[in-house]
Amino acid sequence: MFNGFSHSVKGASHEKTGLVCQDSSAYKVTDKYAVAVVADGHGSKKHFRSNMGSKFAVEATIEAIDTFFGDYDQFVSNFPKNHRMIIRNIQKQAIYNWNRKVREHVEANPTTDEEKSKFTEEEFAAIPQESYYGTTLIAGVAAKDFTFGLQIGDGTLVALFDDGEAVMPMEYNEAAPANVTASMCNSNAASMFSGFYVENKKLIAMYASTDGLYTSFGSENDFLDYHTIITSQLSNLENFKSVIINNLTKRSHFGTEDDISLSCVYDTDMIADNMDLILSKVEENKKRAAERKAALLTKKIDNFE
């Protein structure tokens, strides 16, 4: 049985400047599949409605995935052999849904004089309406016999399968080639997505997070170890919620001061059956971290001498 959790925290930098949280997060669980999704609105000058853009991206993606899972038996029959094409089609459907939501929002909420006041008339006229809402997107999807994900822009997705190792199926991506921001608002957004597909491995838990979480850690190893630790706490969801919300809030205030969103889905039976394995991985990771720290200290001493 699947379960899940999601939460978004406003970063300290936005609190200081009076900006709203530009992240959004959500999850959906059914008896057959589960979805974890986060989005990070760009927040720069021309993306002045990016908080709504991230909300629309989360909603649009869940709607797209629901559509493809609509005929479940047919979907799971076709997906393994056609996963690349189907994931691309899900990406395109998510973009279509997002653009529809943007158009509807602009029609219902025309741009205001205040929003226009930061631009000259020529500057404002040159901004495509979609850019007002620019945002990244990351989604992970778990089903009984396979797991897949899709991403545009920065942020991370971490998965723990039945071997207990925390892995990033899609590499951390700070920026698209040539420093072009990969965004749902780009006219060529469909070509800027990345994705992954895994079958014949049982998923324990999967986490999608915006850029603020990754950058609050000193290294990728520490980041992955963190996910193993919080997975060990999922057996008590209510306690997990209070602990993780407190931790994300601290990280958003004392790390990079950026907004942080985390969304996770997990298999409750796999958590229960593999808790000993998860806890052993936590201990292994502690030893590795201590070894890394000792090696770094030795290197600093050698360099000093």
C-alpha positions as CSV (number, residue, x, y, z in Angstrom):
1,M,0.0,0.0,0.0
2,F,1.3,3.5,-0.9
3,N,1.4,6.5,1.4
4,G,2.9,9.9,1.0
5,F,3.8,13.4,2.3
6,S,4.5,16.8,0.9
7,H,5.4,20.2,2.3
8,S,6.8,23.6,1.2
9,V,8.6,26.1,3.3
10,K,9.3,29.7,2.6
11,G,13.0,30.6,2.6
12,A,14.5,33.3,4.9
13,S,15.5,35.4,1.9
14,H,11.9,35.6,0.8
15,E,10.7,36.4,4.3
16,K,13.2,39.3,4.4
17,T,12.1,40.7,1.1
18,G,8.4,40.1,1.6
19,L,8.1,37.6,-1.3
20,V,5.7,34.8,-1.2
21,C,6.9,31.2,-1.3
22,Q,7.4,30.3,-5.0
23,D,7.6,26.5,-4.4
24,S,4.7,24.1,-4.6
25,S,4.5,20.5,-3.7
26,A,1.9,17.7,-3.7
27,Y,1.5,13.9,-3.7
28,K,-1.2,11.5,-4.7
29,V,-1.6,7.9,-3.7
30,T,-4.0,5.3,-5.0
31,D,-4.2,1.6,-4.5
32,K,-2.3,1.1,-7.8
33,Y,0.1,4.0,-8.2
34,A,1.6,7.0,-6.4
35,V,3.0,10.4,-7.4
36,A,5.4,12.8,-5.7
37,V,5.8,16.2,-7.4
38,V,7.4,19.5,-6.6
39,A,7.9,22.7,-8.6
40,D,10.1,25.8,-8.0
41,G,8.9,29.1,-9.5
42,H,11.8,31.1,-10.9
43,G,11.1,34.3,-9.0
44,S,13.1,36.6,-11.2
45,K,11.7,39.9,-12.5
46,K,9.8,38.7,-15.5
47,H,8.5,35.6,-13.7
48,F,6.4,37.7,-11.4
49,R,3.6,35.1,-11.1
50,S,5.9,32.1,-10.7
51,N,4.3,31.1,-7.4
52,M,1.1,30.4,-9.3
53,G,3.1,28.8,-12.1
54,S,4.6,26.2,-9.7
55,K,1.1,25.5,-8.3
56,F,-0.2,24.9,-11.8
57,A,2.8,22.7,-12.7
58,V,2.1,20.4,-9.8
59,E,-1.6,20.2,-10.6
60,A,-1.0,19.8,-14.3
61,T,1.5,16.9,-13.8
62,I,-0.7,14.9,-11.5
63,E,-3.6,15.4,-14.0
64,A,-1.5,14.2,-16.8
65,I,-0.3,11.1,-14.9
66,D,-3.9,10.3,-13.9
67,T,-5.0,10.5,-17.5
68,F,-2.4,8.0,-18.6
69,F,-3.2,5.7,-15.7
70,G,-6.9,6.0,-16.6
71,D,-7.1,2.5,-18.2
72,Y,-4.7,0.9,-15.7
73,D,-4.5,-2.6,-17.2
74,Q,-3.8,-1.3,-20.7
75,F,-1.3,1.2,-19.4
76,V,0.8,-1.2,-17.4
77,S,0.7,-3.7,-20.3
78,N,2.1,-1.1,-22.7
79,F,4.3,0.9,-20.6
80,P,7.4,-1.4,-20.1
81,K,8.0,-1.8,-23.8
82,N,7.1,1.7,-24.8
83,H,8.2,3.7,-21.7
84,R,10.4,6.2,-23.5
85,M,7.6,7.3,-25.8
86,I,4.9,7.2,-23.1
87,I,7.1,9.3,-20.7
88,R,7.6,11.9,-23.5
89,N,3.8,11.9,-24.0
90,I,3.2,12.5,-20.3
91,Q,5.7,15.4,-20.4
92,K,3.8,16.9,-23.3
93,Q,0.5,16.4,-21.6
94,A,1.8,18.1,-18.5
95,I,3.0,21.1,-20.5
96,Y,-0.3,21.3,-22.3
97,N,-2.2,21.2,-19.0
98,W,0.1,23.8,-17.6
99,N,-0.3,26.2,-20.5
100,R,-4.1,25.8,-20.3
101,K,-4.1,26.7,-16.6
102,V,-1.9,29.7,-17.3
103,R,-4.2,31.0,-20.1
104,E,-7.2,30.6,-17.9
105,H,-5.5,32.4,-15.0
106,V,-4.4,35.3,-17.2
107,E,-7.9,35.6,-18.7
108,A,-9.5,35.7,-15.2
109,N,-6.7,37.8,-13.7
110,P,-5.4,40.4,-16.2
111,T,-2.0,41.9,-15.4
112,T,-2.2,44.8,-13.0
113,D,-0.6,48.2,-13.1
114,E,1.6,47.2,-10.2
115,E,2.9,44.2,-12.0
116,K,3.7,46.3,-15.1
117,S,5.3,49.1,-13.1
118,K,8.7,47.4,-12.9
119,F,9.0,47.4,-16.7
120,T,8.9,49.9,-19.5
121,E,6.0,49.4,-21.9
122,E,8.4,47.9,-24.5
123,E,9.9,45.6,-22.0
124,F,6.6,44.3,-20.7
125,A,5.1,43.9,-24.2
126,A,8.1,41.6,-25.1
127,I,7.5,39.2,-22.2
128,P,5.4,36.1,-23.3
129,Q,2.5,35.5,-20.9
130,E,3.8,32.0,-20.1
131,S,7.0,33.6,-18.7
132,Y,5.0,35.4,-16.0
133,Y,4.5,31.9,-14.5
134,G,8.0,30.3,-15.2
135,T,8.8,27.2,-13.1
136,T,10.7,24.0,-12.8
137,L,9.1,20.6,-12.3
138,I,10.1,17.2,-10.8
139,A,7.8,14.2,-10.5
140,G,8.3,10.6,-9.4
141,V,5.8,7.9,-10.1
142,A,5.6,4.5,-8.5
143,A,3.6,1.5,-9.6
144,K,3.7,-2.1,-8.6
145,D,6.2,-3.3,-11.1
146,F,8.0,-0.1,-12.3
147,T,9.1,3.4,-11.2
148,F,9.6,6.4,-13.4
149,G,10.2,10.1,-13.3
150,L,10.4,13.3,-15.2
151,Q,12.1,16.6,-14.7
152,I,12.6,20.0,-16.2
153,G,15.0,22.5,-14.5
154,D,16.9,22.1,-11.3
155,G,16.1,20.1,-8.2
156,T,16.5,16.4,-7.3
157,L,14.7,13.1,-7.2
158,V,16.0,10.4,-4.8
159,A,14.9,6.8,-4.7
160,L,15.5,3.9,-2.3
161,F,14.9,0.5,-3.9
162,D,15.0,-3.0,-2.3
163,D,18.8,-2.9,-1.9
164,G,18.5,0.0,0.6
165,E,20.8,2.4,-1.3
166,A,19.7,6.0,-1.8
167,V,20.3,6.9,-5.5
168,M,19.5,9.8,-7.8
169,P,18.1,8.3,-10.9
170,M,18.4,11.7,-12.7
171,E,21.6,13.7,-12.2
172,Y,21.4,16.9,-10.3
173,N,21.0,19.6,-13.0
174,E,21.7,23.3,-12.1
175,A,21.1,24.7,-15.5
176,A,20.3,23.8,-19.0
177,P,23.0,24.0,-21.7
178,A,24.3,27.5,-22.6
179,N,22.9,28.8,-19.2
180,V,19.4,28.7,-20.6
181,T,16.9,28.1,-17.7
182,A,15.0,25.0,-18.4
183,S,11.4,25.9,-17.6
184,M,7.8,24.9,-18.2
185,C,7.4,28.4,-19.9
186,N,9.9,27.7,-22.7
187,S,8.4,27.3,-26.2
188,N,10.6,24.2,-26.5
189,A,10.0,22.9,-23.0
190,A,9.2,19.3,-24.3
191,S,12.8,19.0,-25.5
192,M,14.3,20.1,-22.2
193,F,12.9,17.3,-20.0
194,S,14.9,14.5,-18.6
195,G,13.5,11.2,-17.3
196,F,14.2,7.8,-15.9
197,Y,12.6,4.4,-15.9
198,V,13.3,1.4,-13.6
199,E,11.6,-2.0,-13.6
200,N,12.1,-5.3,-11.7
201,K,13.2,-3.4,-8.6
202,K,10.9,-2.9,-5.7
203,L,10.6,0.7,-4.5
204,I,10.8,1.5,-0.8
205,A,10.5,5.3,-1.0
206,M,11.0,8.1,-3.4
207,Y,11.5,11.8,-2.8
208,A,11.2,14.9,-5.1
209,S,12.7,18.1,-3.8
210,T,13.4,21.6,-5.0
211,D,16.9,23.1,-5.3
212,G,16.9,24.6,-1.8
213,L,17.2,21.2,-0.1
214,Y,20.1,19.9,-2.2
215,T,22.1,23.1,-1.8
216,S,21.6,23.1,2.0
217,F,24.0,20.1,2.2
218,G,27.8,20.2,2.0
219,S,28.0,17.2,-0.4
220,E,26.0,14.8,-2.5
221,N,26.9,12.0,-0.1
222,D,25.4,14.0,2.9
223,F,22.3,14.7,0.8
224,L,21.8,11.0,0.0
225,D,22.5,9.9,3.6
226,Y,19.8,12.4,4.7
227,H,17.2,10.5,2.6
228,T,18.2,7.2,4.1
229,I,17.8,8.6,7.6
230,I,14.3,10.1,7.0
231,T,13.2,6.9,5.3
232,S,14.0,5.1,8.6
233,Q,11.4,7.4,10.2
234,L,8.5,6.7,7.8
235,S,7.1,3.9,9.9
236,N,5.5,6.6,12.1
237,L,4.1,9.1,9.6
238,E,2.8,11.6,12.1
239,N,6.1,11.8,13.9
240,F,7.9,12.0,10.6
241,K,5.7,15.0,9.5
242,S,6.6,17.0,12.6
243,V,10.3,16.2,12.4
244,I,10.7,16.8,8.7
245,I,8.7,20.1,8.7
246,N,10.9,21.3,11.5
247,N,14.1,20.2,9.7
248,L,13.0,21.8,6.4
249,T,12.2,25.0,8.1
250,K,15.7,25.1,9.7
251,R,17.3,24.4,6.4
252,S,15.4,27.1,4.7
253,H,16.5,29.6,7.3
254,F,20.0,28.6,8.0
255,G,21.1,27.0,4.8
256,T,20.8,28.8,1.5
257,E,17.8,30.7,2.7
258,D,15.9,29.5,-0.3
259,D,12.3,28.0,-0.5
260,I,12.4,24.3,0.1
261,S,9.8,21.7,-1.0
262,L,9.9,18.0,-0.4
263,S,7.4,15.4,-1.6
264,C,7.6,11.7,-1.0
265,V,5.7,8.5,-1.7
266,Y,6.5,5.1,-0.2
267,D,5.4,1.6,0.0
268,T,4.3,0.9,3.6
269,D,4.8,-2.8,3.3
270,M,8.3,-2.4,1.9
271,I,9.1,0.0,4.8
272,A,8.0,-2.5,7.3
273,D,9.7,-5.5,5.7
274,N,13.0,-3.7,5.1
275,M,13.4,-1.6,8.3
276,D,16.4,-3.6,9.5
277,L,18.1,-3.1,6.1
278,I,17.3,0.6,6.2
279,L,18.7,1.0,9.7
280,S,21.8,-0.9,8.8
281,K,22.3,1.5,5.9
282,V,22.0,4.4,8.2
283,E,24.8,3.0,10.4
284,E,27.0,2.2,7.3
285,N,26.5,5.7,6.1
286,K,27.6,7.1,9.5
287,K,30.8,5.1,9.3
288,R,31.5,6.3,5.7
289,A,30.8,9.9,6.7
290,A,33.3,9.6,9.5
291,E,35.9,8.0,7.2
292,R,35.4,10.8,4.6
293,K,35.8,13.4,7.4
294,A,39.0,11.8,8.7
295,A,40.4,11.5,5.1
296,L,39.7,15.2,4.5
297,L,41.3,16.2,7.8
298,T,44.4,14.1,6.9
299,K,44.6,15.8,3.5
300,K,44.4,19.3,5.1
301,I,47.2,18.3,7.6
302,D,49.4,17.0,4.8
303,N,48.8,20.2,2.7
304,F,49.7,22.3,5.7
305,E,52.9,20.5,6.3
